[in-house]
Amino acid sequence: MKKLISLLCTAVLVITPMADVSAEAKNNGSVEVRAEQIAKEMMQNYGVTSVQYAIRDEGKLILSDSVGMHDKATQKPVDKDSMYGIGSVSKMVVTAAAMKLVDSGKIDLDEPLTSYIPDFKMADARYTQITPRMLMNHSSGLYGTHYGNSMLFDDNDSRNHDELLLKLQSEKLKSKPGAFSVYTNDGFQLLELMVERVSGLSYSEYIAKFISEPLNMKSTKTPLDSFDRDQLSETYWPTLEMKMPAENANIIGTGGVYSTAEELSEFGEVLMGNRPDILSEAAVKAMQSHEYRKGIWVSDEQNTINYGLGWDAVDLAPFSDYGVTALAKGGDTMLYHAVLITIPEHDISMAVLSSGGSSVYNQMFASKVLLDVLADQGIIDDVQPDQTFLPPVKVKMPTELNTYSGLYGTVGETLDIVIKDGEFQLPALLGGIIPEQNYVYTGDEHFTSTDGSVKVSFVKETNDKVYVKVQGVITLPGVGQTVMNTYDYQKLEHNALDATTKEKWKARNGAKYYALDEKITSIFYLLPSMLIKNLSVDAEKGYANGTQIIDTNNSENVVQIPVMNGRDTFDLQFYTKSGAEILIQDGQEYIAEDAITPIYGGKKGMTTIPANGQARWYAIDARSANKSVTVNSPNSGGYAVYDEKGEVVHFSVATGQQSTQLPKSGFIVFGGDAGDLFQIELK
């Protein structure tokens, strides 16, 4: 994606003043200098606005520093008190909150979830098998994430939390609970609900009372807490110059906590078992267990993903290469990024928070610095240099491997893999970090990338499904190196359609559908891929956007890929309303592009949000093209403009500006509360 919270240490612990921290750090200047160098590299070359980081050793801060501006307008630098969203590191907070209830005997990890949330129901009888443990280790079988109205600017609306159980009632599971682990955000939202039901408190109240306050954590908050939003480090969007409004990740259990690096590293003390008044030793050990091994998983090699309870990794590479057990949780919101790494056997923790960038970068940073710390303390020998690679040497491929040619799918897409003369091509992987390229056969049933850093193989698992396994070493110059060992694609069978169904779906190929239910305060208006669904249909093979076509108006997920790439699956459902085709995905409605009418081309016009509160989309045609538009919006309203490529041109909620120039073609959308009236002037 890509997540843990922080809390402070013992009531007896006195936080060392920054002057003392700096003095201590000077005694270990090499680590301090290397950390600062990496932080500056991230800012200069990897899209990072600011970085804050802290290391604790046996509960004491040995390094606390930051690079970048908290506020560019006032030239205030980031300091130890600047707050950041910690994204999915928040999952460690809700896991700890639930484990505290386990300690008190109020929750049993292996009892059905319905024992604690009686109104949790799904359209799949297997939902009764889901347990709290399965929510924590990502093996529940839930589809993944309901993102709708979750990431909002200056808006802590809780509708995502409030509507989750209702949306799940009409949904199925993608796999039998416990069959395998694959990253699942909704599981941690259900944990949040469980904590509320069992404790009788709101989730924000619970973590404040039982985690933050006992640990004296004053900067660890949720969007529902009252605090000065100016404490949040400023954020930017790559295509806009002005700073963004405050980001609210209103999926608090899965990704909504704010904190600081010092407090997050302090929370690491709890997760290492040093605060038995917060979590028992048994609870901490249970969270560190190798949960990923309970189901289908990639072969147990060097990896940065191996789930515990809450943890992304309980045997994190590259520390595993040194015989050191490290645990990690990373997290990303739209604008903030975080990682927490703990090394329990040596009582060391490090947190890295940033505005801009990625949790992957932060984890590389933390791993590199912590290896230096371990080496400086004599715990490990010299840090090994980054791996280097040579171009592959192609060898003759056994002919039986040709049988792996065929149709493959992952979430959102299908592709044909054609093995020819010992070679095949894959699209870009890991969001483009690994480029589209050819892979050649190099022996031992492996195909290797052009630069030698990625190996691909085909694995038939115990569920009789064939997966494309990718083992990659990723290097970011100046930051570090990391490894990924995942299943990326699943082999699919052709799905024959009847003539009527085939023609119906053929007509949808290339069609676009536009979000109706997303609040206008949503950050997703800056990310059109979240708002505009592009339909890619392979009617001959019976698939659409990676889903298997069932009939003229429905398709279903068939992807069952463990680890990470099988996350956030979905079904597609179509129906007609007032002559417009509507797509439903993840409980959200989208209107077909051909049903969107042009905006009025005269000098003045108006539009009103309908009673159901859905957004109003209009096309920009020749009559309005290239004109200046000024919109008089109500306080609860706003608008966004997109060009013909679907790229955002203007978003009033983010910019605070009500005027812009329309592109030569594209779309404009208005959103707000039901009945909101917008006065529109074109020049």
Buried (B, 14 or more C-beta within 10 A) or exposed (E): BBBBBBBBBBEEBEBBEBEEBBEBBEEBEEBBEBBBEBBBBBBEEBBBBBBBBBBBBEBBBBBBBBBBBBBBEEEBEBBBBBBBBBBBBBBBBBBBBBBBBBBEEEBBBEEBBBBBBEEBBBEBEBBEBBBBBBBBBBBBBBBBBBBBBBBBBEBBBBBBBEBBBEBBBEBBBBBBBBBBBBBBBBBBBBBBBBBBEBBEBBBBBBBBEBBBBBBBBEBBBBBBBEBEBEBBBBBBBEEBEBBBBBBBBBBBBBBBBBBBBBBBBBBBBBBBBBBEEBBBEEBBEBBBBBBBEBBBBBEEEBBBBBBBBBBBBBBBBBBBEBEBBBBBBBBBBBBBBBBBBBBBEBBBBBBBBBBBBBBBBBBBBBBBBBBBBBBEEEBBEEBEEEEEBEEBEBEEBEEEBEEBBBBBBBBBBBBEBEBEEBBBBBBEBBEEBBBEBEBBBBBEBBBBBBBBBBBBBBBEBEBEBBBBBBBBBBBBEBBBBBBBBBBBBBBBEEBEBEEEBBEBBBEBEEBBBBBBBBBBBBBBBBBBEBBBBBBBBBBEBBBBBBBBBBEBBBBBBBBBBBBBBBBBBBBBBBEEEEEEBBBBBBBBBBBBBEBBEEBBBEEEBEBEBEEEBBBBBBBBBEEBBEBEBBBEBBEBBBBBBBBEEBEBBBBBBBBEEBEBEBBEBBBBBBBBEEEBBBEBBBE
